[in-house]
Amino acid sequence: MTFNGTWKVDRNDNYEKFMEQMGINVVKRKMAEHDNLKITIEQNGDKFHIKESSTFRTKDIDFTLGVPFDYSLADGTEVSGTWEMEGDMLKGKFTRKDNNKVLTTTRTLVGGELVQVCRSTSIFTQFQ
């Protein structure tokens, strides 16, 4: 399955609680409400190029499935981890460098939409 395409965030379920659980301060959480995130994915086998574009920044990310890499979240938080394919699901597991909290993100294609679910502890958010 290929994830190629440009995907725009349509809704964020539980995003505020998720960001709070991840330790993101209130000012950055309020800014994130107006982020207007678009994700462009170019997949070539096990190699990915992702461009995240929002109101506040544009970021290019290159990774290979199964190979650990460092990444900076939109709020500047540094994480380290990997992406893996599990069936038709792209699954990322990252650890925050500042507090060792684990962030798990899954991306699947459902009905022509990219559904992204982020989890930390028992709080999760779904982007669509």
C-alpha positions in Angstrom: 0.0 0.0 0.0 1.2 3.5 -0.8 0.6 6.6 1.3 1.5 9.0 -1.5 -0.5 12.1 -1.5 -1.2 15.4 0.3 -3.4 15.2 3.3 -5.0 18.1 5.2 -6.1 17.8 8.8 -9.9 17.9 8.8 -10.5 17.3 12.6 -8.6 16.7 15.8 -10.3 14.5 18.4 -8.9 14.8 21.9 -6.0 16.8 20.7 -5.9 19.3 23.6 -5.8 16.4 26.2 -3.2 14.6 24.1 -0.9 17.6 24.0 -1.4 18.3 27.7 -0.5 14.7 28.5 2.6 15.0 26.3 3.7 18.0 28.5 3.1 20.7 25.9 2.5 24.1 27.5 -0.8 25.9 27.2 0.5 28.6 24.8 1.7 26.1 22.3 -1.5 24.0 22.7 -3.6 27.1 21.8 -1.4 27.9 18.8 -1.8 24.3 17.6 -5.6 24.7 17.4 -5.0 27.0 14.4 -2.2 25.0 12.8 -3.9 24.1 9.5 -1.5 21.2 9.0 -1.0 19.5 5.6 1.1 16.4 5.3 2.6 15.4 1.9 3.9 11.9 1.7 6.1 10.5 -1.0 6.8 6.8 -0.5 9.3 4.8 -2.6 9.5 1.3 -1.2 10.7 1.5 2.4 11.9 5.1 2.0 9.7 8.0 2.8 9.8 11.8 2.3 7.3 13.7 4.3 6.6 17.4 4.2 4.6 18.9 7.0 3.3 22.4 6.2 1.3 24.5 8.7 0.6 28.1 9.6 3.7 28.2 11.8 6.3 26.1 10.0 7.3 23.8 7.1 9.4 20.7 7.9 10.8 18.0 5.6 11.4 14.6 7.1 13.2 11.7 5.4 13.3 8.2 6.9 13.6 4.5 6.1 11.3 2.0 7.6 12.9 0.3 10.7 15.8 2.8 10.8 15.9 5.0 14.0 16.1 8.7 13.4 15.7 12.0 15.4 12.9 14.4 14.7 11.6 17.7 16.1 7.8 18.0 16.7 5.9 21.1 15.8 6.4 22.6 19.2 10.2 22.0 19.1 10.2 18.9 21.2 12.9 16.5 20.2 12.1 12.8 19.8 13.9 9.7 18.6 12.3 6.6 17.1 11.3 4.6 14.1 8.5 4.0 11.6 7.4 0.4 10.7 4.8 -1.1 8.4 2.3 -3.4 10.1 0.1 -4.7 7.4 -1.6 -1.7 5.8 -0.7 0.5 8.8 2.3 2.8 9.1 3.3 2.8 12.8 5.8 5.1 14.5 7.1 4.8 18.0 9.1 7.8 19.4 10.5 8.7 22.7 10.7 12.3 23.9 14.3 13.3 24.7 13.3 15.7 27.5 11.0 13.4 29.6 11.2 9.9 28.1 7.4 9.9 27.4 6.6 7.5 24.5 4.5 8.7 21.6 3.0 6.1 19.3 1.5 7.3 16.0 -0.4 5.1 13.4 -1.4 6.2 9.9 -3.9 4.2 7.8 -5.9 5.0 4.7 -9.6 4.7 5.3 -12.1 5.6 2.6 -9.6 7.7 0.7 -8.6 9.6 3.8 -5.4 9.4 5.9 -6.3 8.7 9.5 -3.6 9.4 12.0 -3.9 8.3 15.6 -1.4 9.5 18.2 -1.2 7.9 21.7 0.7 8.7 24.8 -0.2 6.7 27.9 -4.0 6.4 27.9 -4.7 9.7 26.0 -5.0 9.5 22.2 -6.0 11.9 19.4 -7.1 11.1 15.9 -6.4 13.3 12.9 -8.4 13.0 9.7 
